[in-house]
Amino acid sequence: MPNVERNALIELIDVLAEVDTSDKFVACMKGEMQRIVPHEWFICSVGRIGRNGIEPIHVVTHKFPDELFALISGSDPKVLDNPVLSRWWETRAPIAINFEDCSGSWPQVMAERAIKFDARNLLGHGQVDIGGAFVTYFSFHRIPQRLDRKQTLLLARIVPNLYAAFARAHPSFESAATVKRLNDGRGAELTPRQIEILEWLRQGKTNWEISVILGMSVDNVKYHVKQITRKLQVANRTQAVAEAASRSVI
């Protein structure tokens, strides 16, 4: 890596380390990030991994056309459903698309949208949180130069820092958007950890398996399960999963 690029990368990482607000994050994307990935539009989105796919809970965009965003979001507003995100989810590898030669590899509608909105080239990558319950995805659009393996490698190096900065800049997205308040008089508010445990209970995991996955003691898992059943006013974990699903908590 040339010294100029290395210095730009170091400067970006240093600036990201100081990001603690949404405004600072956006300013970094419009500033230091441009030296690594020149772009005109970007989307940073957080989704919860649900039974039907990735459910959007927080999105930050810059200059991205509302009409195009509606098109790529898919027909179901409760699920992030587009070919690019689906490809990334399958491979968990950075995605680089040069729209002038994407025919054959991607749906024809993508090329049509690229022409209509002059979207040009796209670079995207994301990260799954350590508990496996949430996804944060970063997508950069209208990149002027042709993309190759160099840009995907750079993005792979940067995304952990983007993820950490985005989480600090939006500390309330999880509690505000994923913690469902049970306002029907049948229970108190579930915590993000309890919702996460409910997701694993739905998948049939034992207390021991959940303790290993989440890095906590078995006794701590048991405590949370008791709190979940109490808050949902049910008798056991099977009923808790059913009740939470009926309220769209999971």
VOGU-3710 file (C-alpha; in Angstrom, 3 decimals, decimal comma):
1> mpnvernali> 0,000/0,000/0,000  1,449/3,408/-1,002  2,299/5,791/1,832  -0,454/8,216/0,797  -3,125/5,539/1,081  -1,632/4,171/4,297  -1,666/7,630/5,872  -5,264/8,205/4,714  -6,300/4,877/6,252  -4,586/5,685/9,560
11> elidvlaevd> -6,215/9,126/9,627  -9,647/7,594/8,961  -9,225/5,071/11,772  -8,069/7,833/14,143  -11,102/9,984/13,308  -13,509/7,038/13,617  -12,107/6,350/17,088  -13,340/9,803/18,166  -16,837/9,474/16,659  -19,549/9,495/19,304
21> tsdkfvacmk> -22,487/11,242/17,613  -24,451/10,751/14,411  -23,289/14,141/13,100  -19,645/13,183/13,599  -20,209/9,871/11,858  -21,812/11,532/8,835  -19,043/14,162/8,760  -16,429/11,392/8,702  -18,207/9,665/5,805  -18,272/12,971/3,908
31> gemqrivphe> -14,666/13,737/4,839  -11,958/11,209/5,691  -13,865/8,252/4,204  -13,823/9,983/0,821  -10,043/9,555/0,631  -10,456/5,781/0,943  -13,765/5,232/-0,872  -14,818/8,292/-2,901  -18,617/8,275/-3,085  -21,664/10,519/-3,361
41> wficsvgrig> -24,288/8,468/-1,502  -24,118/6,138/1,452  -26,446/4,012/3,562  -25,649/2,659/7,007  -28,316/0,335/8,332  -28,876/-1,884/11,352  -31,127/-4,914/11,171  -32,281/-7,601/13,552  -31,887/-11,163/12,328  -35,412/-12,553/12,294
51> rngiepihvv> -37,129/-15,669/11,055  -37,950/-14,078/7,675  -34,660/-12,270/7,118  -33,033/-9,047/8,266  -35,556/-6,686/9,839  -34,570/-2,976/9,615  -34,461/-1,074/12,898  -32,210/1,916/12,186  -31,021/3,532/8,941  -28,761/6,520/8,255
61> thkfpdelfa> -28,488/7,786/4,674  -26,740/10,653/2,911  -28,086/11,996/-0,393  -29,606/8,613/-1,230  -32,779/9,120/-3,347  -35,930/8,241/-1,426  -37,484/6,634/-4,499  -34,493/4,359/-5,025  -34,345/3,486/-1,339  -37,998/2,422/-1,464
71> lisgsdpkvl> -37,294/0,241/-4,506  -34,264/-1,546/-3,053  -35,937/-2,038/0,328  -38,294/-4,613/-1,162  -42,042/-5,032/-0,948  -42,106/-5,828/2,769  -41,081/-2,821/4,896  -40,413/-5,174/7,816  -37,615/-7,013/5,981  -34,508/-5,720/4,210
81> dnpvlsrwwe> -34,790/-7,600/0,931  -32,587/-6,749/-2,038  -30,129/-8,752/-4,181  -27,008/-6,975/-2,905  -27,738/-7,494/0,780  -28,816/-11,065/0,090  -25,514/-11,776/-1,700  -23,553/-10,265/1,170  -25,556/-12,271/3,716  -24,745/-15,486/1,843
91> trapiainfe> -21,009/-14,788/1,506  -20,292/-12,330/4,366  -17,684/-10,873/2,006  -17,385/-7,286/0,677  -19,521/-6,609/-2,392  -18,179/-4,564/-5,322  -20,405/-3,873/-8,330  -19,401/-2,102/-11,511  -22,833/-1,455/-12,927  -21,721/-1,186/-16,533
101> dcsgswpqvm> -20,910/-4,882/-16,591  -23,271/-6,353/-13,986  -25,560/-8,039/-16,514  -25,686/-11,782/-16,027  -24,405/-11,668/-12,443  -27,239/-9,587/-11,037  -30,964/-9,163/-11,785  -31,670/-7,003/-14,836  -33,719/-4,636/-12,681  -30,521/-3,561/-10,910
111> aeraikfdar> -28,946/-2,398/-14,155  -32,155/-0,582/-15,075  -32,230/1,224/-11,739  -28,552/2,103/-12,041  -29,231/3,781/-15,385  -32,367/5,545/-14,173  -30,724/7,006/-11,076  -27,172/7,229/-12,445  -26,148/5,087/-9,495  -22,846/3,992/-11,008
121> nllghgqvdi> -20,660/1,732/-8,870  -21,363/0,248/-5,445  -19,218/-1,022/-2,588  -20,768/-2,665/0,461  -19,882/-4,736/3,496  -21,254/-5,402/6,960  -20,720/-7,012/10,317  -22,765/-9,315/12,499  -22,708/-8,477/16,207  -20,993/-10,860/18,592
131> ggafvtyfsf> -24,309/-12,249/19,833  -25,438/-13,071/16,302  -28,695/-11,133/16,672  -27,998/-7,924/14,739  -26,391/-6,900/11,444  -24,855/-3,516/10,612  -24,369/-2,944/6,874  -22,513/-0,133/5,092  -23,124/0,650/1,428  -21,359/3,316/-0,653
141> hripqrldrk> -22,766/4,397/-4,026  -21,875/6,541/-7,029  -18,209/5,661/-6,768  -16,469/7,197/-9,798  -13,617/4,741/-10,343  -13,897/1,128/-11,438  -13,889/-1,194/-8,444  -11,608/-4,192/-8,004  -10,184/-6,424/-5,282  -8,164/-3,554/-3,829
151> qtlllarivp> -11,292/-1,651/-2,768  -12,937/-4,735/-1,266  -9,818/-5,502/0,791  -9,712/-1,918/2,043  -13,365/-2,004/3,026  -12,867/-5,319/4,841  -10,170/-3,644/6,934  -12,261/-0,557/7,650  -15,654/-2,089/8,494  -14,789/-3,149/12,100
161> nlyaafarah> -13,882/0,486/12,800  -17,016/1,743/11,018  -19,091/-0,673/13,069  -17,598/0,475/16,387  -18,018/4,157/15,471  -21,605/3,672/14,288  -22,505/1,858/17,510  -21,064/4,669/19,629  -22,816/7,290/17,511  -26,190/5,568/17,906
171> psfesaatvk> -26,169/4,029/21,402  -29,933/4,034/21,688  -30,874/2,312/18,417  -31,056/-1,092/20,049  -33,128/-0,071/23,033  -35,281/2,336/21,035  -36,026/0,120/18,074  -35,675/-3,484/19,143  -36,943/-3,502/22,687  -40,682/-3,862/22,280
181> rlndgrgael> -42,771/-2,279/25,017  -45,592/-4,529/26,141  -48,244/-1,920/26,726  -51,238/-4,211/26,922  -50,979/-4,594/30,690  -49,557/-8,103/30,605  -45,909/-7,455/31,299  -42,989/-5,081/31,769  -40,426/-4,170/29,136  -38,061/-6,873/27,909
191> tprqieilew> -34,376/-5,970/27,741  -32,274/-6,411/24,575  -30,502/-9,368/26,235  -33,817/-11,039/27,030  -35,014/-10,618/23,454  -31,720/-12,115/22,289  -32,230/-15,105/24,604  -35,775/-15,494/23,300  -34,377/-15,722/19,756  -32,123/-18,596/20,819
201> lrqgktnwei> -34,946/-20,282/22,757  -37,006/-20,173/19,576  -34,198/-22,037/17,827  -34,356/-24,771/20,464  -31,095/-23,952/22,234  -30,574/-25,231/25,784  -29,535/-23,016/28,695  -25,990/-24,347/28,400  -25,841/-23,695/24,644  -27,117/-20,142/25,129
211> svilgmsvdn> -24,548/-19,550/27,864  -21,752/-20,571/25,490  -23,109/-18,480/22,604  -23,584/-15,333/24,711  -20,559/-15,804/26,970  -22,504/-15,866/30,227  -23,076/-18,379/33,025  -25,841/-20,979/32,891  -27,280/-19,526/36,100  -27,445/-16,105/34,446
221> vkyhvkqitr> -29,326/-17,577/31,489  -31,753/-19,290/33,879  -32,313/-15,994/35,672  -33,143/-14,235/32,380  -35,502/-17,029/31,343  -37,359/-16,661/34,650  -37,583/-12,901/34,105  -38,878/-13,447/30,567  -41,626/-15,838/31,685  -42,578/-13,479/34,525
231> klqvanrtqa> -42,770/-10,434/32,254  -44,768/-12,286/29,626  -46,909/-13,920/32,318  -46,454/-17,438/30,977  -45,493/-20,727/32,632  -42,529/-21,950/30,616  -40,060/-21,169/27,822  -42,190/-22,731/25,097  -45,084/-20,481/26,020  -42,702/-17,514/26,272
241> vaeaasrsvi> -41,509/-18,022/22,700  -45,079/-18,349/21,449  -46,229/-15,253/23,344  -43,241/-13,173/22,205  -43,817/-14,244/18,601  -47,503/-13,348/18,808  -46,519/-9,826/19,867  -43,829/-9,561/17,145  -41,114/-9,256/19,784  -39,217/-11,989/17,930
//
